[in-house]
């Protein structure tokens, strides 16, 4: 099992933030996905991540630099993130717990 800090673009601070919300390994991050991990960080971490951290997680999973991800995938990632926010709002309006 590889450590999160060993992924391209992530370091000890990134790893600490992810471990703090229950994401301990590359496999767990990969299974959850960068968008869901970012949402978990936003809601469960005292240190609120920036969008650059989202791009860094995507880059880490794809083996790309976060700036390349930001340049080429920014619109798609922001639309996915917005979709999760809308889904969460819908679940809350219905009184159903939203599982990330």
MDAnalysis code that builds the backbone (N, CA, C; Angstrom):
import MDAnalysis as mda
import numpy as np

u = mda.Universe.empty(300, n_residues=100, atom_resindex=np.repeat(np.arange(100), 3), trajectory=True)
u.add_TopologyAttr("name", ["N", "CA", "C"] * 100)
u.add_TopologyAttr("resid", np.arange(1, 101))
u.add_TopologyAttr("resname", ["UNK", "UNK", "UNK", "UNK", "UNK", "UNK", "UNK", "UNK", "UNK", "UNK", "UNK", "UNK", "UNK", "UNK", "UNK", "UNK", "UNK", "UNK", "UNK", "UNK", "UNK", "UNK", "UNK", "UNK", "UNK", "UNK", "UNK", "UNK", "UNK", "UNK", "UNK", "UNK", "UNK", "UNK", "UNK", "UNK", "UNK", "UNK", "UNK", "UNK", "UNK", "UNK", "UNK", "UNK", "UNK", "UNK", "UNK", "UNK", "UNK", "UNK", "UNK", "UNK", "UNK", "UNK", "UNK", "UNK", "UNK", "UNK", "UNK", "UNK", "UNK", "UNK", "UNK", "UNK", "UNK", "UNK", "UNK", "UNK", "UNK", "UNK", "UNK", "UNK", "UNK", "UNK", "UNK", "UNK", "UNK", "UNK", "UNK", "UNK", "UNK", "UNK", "UNK", "UNK", "UNK", "UNK", "UNK", "UNK", "UNK", "UNK", "UNK", "UNK", "UNK", "UNK", "UNK", "UNK", "UNK", "UNK", "UNK", "UNK"])
u.atoms.positions = np.array([
    [0.837, -1.177, 0.000],
    [0.000, 0.000, 0.000],
    [0.884, 1.243, 0.000],
    [0.675, 2.118, -0.955],
    [1.498, 3.319, -1.007],
    [0.909, 4.422, -0.130],
    [1.797, 5.272, 0.345],
    [1.371, 6.393, 1.176],
    [0.860, 7.507, 0.277],
    [-0.067, 8.270, 0.808],
    [-0.625, 9.387, 0.048],
    [0.448, 10.404, -0.317],
    [1.384, 10.638, 0.584],
    [2.434, 11.631, 0.337],
    [3.359, 11.231, -0.801],
    [3.334, 9.962, -1.191],
    [4.176, 9.495, -2.287],
    [3.567, 9.750, -3.657],
    [2.293, 10.139, -3.684],
    [1.646, 10.440, -4.956],
    [2.133, 11.788, -5.481],
    [2.251, 11.893, -6.783],
    [2.711, 13.130, -7.416],
    [1.808, 14.292, -7.015],
    [2.407, 15.335, -6.473],
    [1.671, 16.540, -6.124],
    [1.112, 16.572, -4.713],
    [1.186, 15.470, -3.986],
    [0.732, 15.453, -2.601],
    [1.950, 15.307, -1.695],
    [1.878, 15.926, -0.557],
    [2.977, 15.849, 0.392],
    [2.450, 15.527, 1.776],
    [3.300, 15.690, 2.784],
    [2.901, 15.365, 4.157],
    [1.672, 16.137, 4.646],
    [1.566, 17.418, 4.305],
    [0.414, 18.216, 4.749],
    [-0.873, 17.708, 4.088],
    [-0.806, 17.406, 2.805],
    [-1.969, 16.864, 2.096],
    [-2.378, 15.537, 2.705],
    [-1.386, 14.702, 2.959],
    [-1.656, 13.397, 3.561],
    [-2.315, 13.574, 4.927],
    [-1.819, 14.493, 5.726],
    [-2.364, 14.732, 7.061],
    [-3.835, 15.160, 6.972],
    [-4.143, 16.034, 6.020],
    [-5.528, 16.484, 5.855],
    [-6.432, 15.321, 5.452],
    [-5.970, 14.508, 4.521],
    [-6.774, 13.383, 4.055],
    [-6.970, 12.334, 5.152],
    [-5.904, 12.017, 5.870],
    [-6.005, 11.058, 6.968],
    [-6.976, 11.580, 8.027],
    [-6.979, 12.884, 8.222],
    [-7.878, 13.496, 9.204],
    [-9.355, 13.284, 8.913],
    [-9.682, 12.991, 7.654],
    [-11.085, 12.723, 7.305],
    [-11.294, 11.263, 6.895],
    [-10.334, 10.409, 7.292],
    [-10.515, 8.977, 7.094],
    [-10.052, 8.406, 5.765],
    [-9.259, 9.161, 5.023],
    [-8.702, 8.672, 3.758],
    [-7.225, 8.420, 4.013],
    [-6.861, 7.144, 4.156],
    [-5.522, 6.796, 4.627],
    [-4.569, 6.280, 3.561],
    [-5.094, 5.834, 2.442],
    [-4.245, 5.220, 1.425],
    [-4.619, 5.698, 0.033],
    [-3.718, 5.452, -0.898],
    [-4.014, 5.757, -2.304],
    [-5.261, 5.009, -2.752],
    [-5.384, 3.770, -2.346],
    [-6.527, 2.960, -2.742],
    [-7.834, 3.560, -2.240],
    [-7.839, 4.045, -1.012],
    [-9.046, 4.676, -0.472],
    [-9.374, 5.960, -1.229],
    [-8.351, 6.746, -1.555],
    [-8.565, 7.960, -2.322],
    [-9.087, 7.619, -3.709],
    [-8.505, 6.632, -4.329],
    [-8.923, 6.213, -5.672],
    [-10.369, 5.704, -5.656],
    [-10.719, 4.894, -4.647],
    [-12.081, 4.365, -4.539],
    [-13.105, 5.483, -4.314],
    [-12.751, 6.433, -3.485],
    [-13.656, 7.538, -3.176],
    [-13.726, 8.525, -4.335],
    [-12.587, 8.778, -4.944],
    [-12.520, 9.760, -6.032],
    [-12.194, 11.138, -5.490],
    [-11.571, 11.944, -6.316],
    [-11.117, 13.263, -5.883],
    [-12.261, 14.189, -5.501],
    [-13.360, 14.160, -6.251],
    [-14.490, 15.046, -5.951],
    [-15.087, 14.715, -4.581],
    [-15.364, 13.457, -4.349],
    [-15.953, 13.069, -3.058],
    [-14.967, 13.293, -1.914],
    [-13.681, 13.078, -2.159],
    [-12.671, 13.351, -1.131],
    [-12.645, 14.843, -0.809],
    [-12.728, 15.673, -1.832],
    [-12.736, 17.134, -1.646],
    [-13.957, 17.561, -0.821],
    [-15.114, 17.000, -1.137],
    [-16.335, 17.325, -0.384],
    [-16.184, 16.891, 1.072],
    [-15.613, 15.728, 1.278],
    [-15.385, 15.250, 2.648],
    [-14.448, 16.193, 3.392],
    [-13.409, 16.650, 2.712],
    [-12.479, 17.602, 3.332],
    [-13.175, 18.922, 3.662],
    [-13.995, 19.406, 2.733],
    [-14.691, 20.677, 2.962],
    [-15.619, 20.604, 4.167],
    [-16.260, 19.459, 4.352],
    [-17.225, 19.360, 5.442],
    [-16.630, 18.822, 6.741],
    [-15.519, 18.089, 6.648],
    [-15.021, 17.431, 7.845],
    [-13.665, 17.862, 8.341],
    [-13.081, 18.879, 7.719],
    [-11.742, 19.309, 8.113],
    [-11.770, 20.754, 8.574],
    [-10.992, 21.047, 9.595],
    [-10.908, 22.438, 10.052],
    [-10.105, 23.291, 9.076],
    [-9.178, 22.666, 8.359],
    [-8.406, 23.366, 7.329],
    [-9.126, 23.176, 6.002],
    [-9.848, 24.180, 5.562],
    [-10.653, 24.066, 4.349],
    [-9.759, 24.060, 3.110],
    [-9.906, 23.052, 2.276],
    [-9.058, 22.944, 1.081],
    [-9.490, 23.917, -0.017],
    [-8.524, 24.345, -0.797],
    [-8.814, 25.193, -1.949],
    [-9.112, 24.303, -3.151],
    [-9.573, 24.915, -4.223],
    [-9.775, 24.154, -5.455],
    [-8.456, 23.590, -5.965],
    [-7.361, 24.256, -5.670],
    [-6.058, 23.727, -6.084],
    [-5.797, 22.352, -5.464],
    [-6.314, 22.142, -4.250],
    [-6.144, 20.833, -3.626],
    [-6.962, 19.776, -4.368],
    [-8.138, 20.165, -4.850],
    [-8.920, 19.249, -5.689],
    [-8.118, 18.876, -6.932],
    [-7.548, 19.874, -7.584],
    [-6.751, 19.610, -8.786],
    [-5.536, 18.738, -8.450],
    [-4.944, 18.968, -7.280],
    [-3.782, 18.164, -6.866],
    [-4.169, 16.705, -6.659],
    [-5.345, 16.461, -6.077],
    [-5.780, 15.079, -5.880],
    [-6.062, 14.396, -7.211],
    [-6.704, 15.110, -8.125],
    [-6.944, 14.547, -9.460],
    [-5.611, 14.248, -10.131],
    [-4.694, 15.210, -10.062],
    [-3.374, 15.017, -10.652],
    [-2.643, 13.839, -10.035],
    [-2.750, 13.699, -8.727],
    [-2.085, 12.588, -8.039],
    [-2.616, 11.247, -8.531],
    [-3.919, 11.176, -8.734],
    [-4.527, 9.925, -9.195],
    [-4.239, 9.653, -10.666],
    [-4.007, 10.717, -11.438],
    [-3.742, 10.566, -12.867],
    [-2.250, 10.633, -13.212],
    [-1.423, 10.930, -12.213],
    [0.012, 11.056, -12.462],
    [0.376, 12.322, -13.227],
    [-0.427, 13.373, -13.045],
    [-0.216, 14.655, -13.730],
    [0.044, 15.766, -12.715],
    [0.655, 16.834, -13.161],
    [0.854, 18.009, -12.308],
    [-0.491, 18.718, -12.144],
    [-0.741, 19.269, -10.960],
    [-2.031, 19.893, -10.688],
    [-2.323, 21.067, -11.606],
    [-1.304, 21.788, -12.052],
    [-1.536, 22.916, -12.961],
    [-2.073, 22.434, -14.308],
    [-1.585, 21.294, -14.757],
    [-2.082, 20.724, -16.011],
    [-3.547, 20.312, -15.841],
    [-3.857, 19.718, -14.709],
    [-5.236, 19.332, -14.414],
    [-6.119, 20.573, -14.385],
    [-5.674, 21.612, -13.680],
    [-6.451, 22.844, -13.576],
    [-6.709, 23.444, -14.951],
    [-5.731, 23.375, -15.807],
    [-5.861, 23.972, -17.140],
    [-6.809, 23.170, -18.030],
    [-6.709, 21.860, -17.980],
    [-7.442, 21.023, -18.927],
    [-8.759, 20.437, -18.396],
    [-8.893, 20.326, -17.090],
    [-10.069, 19.642, -16.532],
    [-10.892, 20.524, -15.595],
    [-10.520, 21.786, -15.462],
    [-11.159, 22.677, -14.495],
    [-12.674, 22.741, -14.679],
    [-13.142, 22.993, -15.880],
    [-14.581, 23.136, -16.118],
    [-15.335, 21.862, -15.772],
    [-14.823, 20.732, -16.189],
    [-15.464, 19.452, -15.916],
    [-15.531, 19.191, -14.412],
    [-14.427, 19.435, -13.720],
    [-14.391, 19.199, -12.272],
    [-15.348, 20.123, -11.530],
    [-15.415, 21.376, -11.946],
    [-16.324, 22.316, -11.292],
    [-17.783, 21.926, -11.525],
    [-18.097, 21.416, -12.725],
    [-19.461, 20.951, -12.995],
    [-19.802, 19.731, -12.140],
    [-18.862, 18.809, -11.991],
    [-19.083, 17.634, -11.144],
    [-19.291, 18.058, -9.692],
    [-18.475, 18.985, -9.239],
    [-18.586, 19.474, -7.868],
    [-19.943, 20.131, -7.643],
    [-20.378, 20.936, -8.590],
    [-21.683, 21.596, -8.496],
    [-22.808, 20.561, -8.484],
    [-22.650, 19.503, -9.277],
    [-23.648, 18.434, -9.296],
    [-23.790, 17.766, -7.937],
    [-22.675, 17.537, -7.266],
    [-22.721, 16.950, -5.921],
    [-23.407, 17.899, -4.945],
    [-23.138, 19.196, -5.075],
    [-23.769, 20.171, -4.177],
    [-25.277, 20.199, -4.387],
    [-25.715, 20.136, -5.653],
    [-27.142, 20.129, -5.954],
    [-27.800, 18.858, -5.421],
    [-27.138, 17.740, -5.574],
    [-27.657, 16.470, -5.079],
    [-27.779, 16.497, -3.558],
    [-26.768, 17.039, -2.903],
    [-26.802, 17.144, -1.445],
    [-27.972, 18.022, -0.997],
    [-28.188, 19.141, -1.682],
    [-29.294, 20.033, -1.341],
    [-30.636, 19.336, -1.543],
    [-30.763, 18.558, -2.600],
    [-31.986, 17.814, -2.866],
    [-32.253, 16.799, -1.754],
    [-31.222, 16.072, -1.362],
    [-31.381, 15.089, -0.289],
    [-31.774, 15.784, 1.019],
    [-31.154, 16.915, 1.316],
    [-31.476, 17.635, 2.546],
    [-32.933, 18.105, 2.522],
    [-33.381, 18.605, 1.366],
    [-34.761, 19.071, 1.229],
    [-35.764, 17.936, 1.430],
    [-35.362, 16.735, 1.050],
    [-36.212, 15.558, 1.196],
    [-36.090, 14.937, 2.593],
    [-35.145, 15.438, 3.400],
    [-34.945, 14.913, 4.738],
    [-34.182, 13.596, 4.761],
    [-33.392, 13.359, 3.719],
    [-32.621, 12.126, 3.590],
    [-31.151, 12.442, 3.810],
    [-30.456, 11.596, 4.570],
    [-29.020, 11.791, 4.786],
    [-28.272, 11.596, 3.476],
    [-27.361, 12.476, 3.183],
    [-26.568, 12.406, 1.958],
    [-25.268, 11.683, 2.260],
    [-25.020, 10.589, 1.586],
    [-23.786, 9.841, 1.745],
    [-22.791, 10.318, 0.706],
    [-21.648, 10.755, 1.155],
    [-20.618, 11.200, 0.210],
    [-19.811, 10.079, -0.311],
])
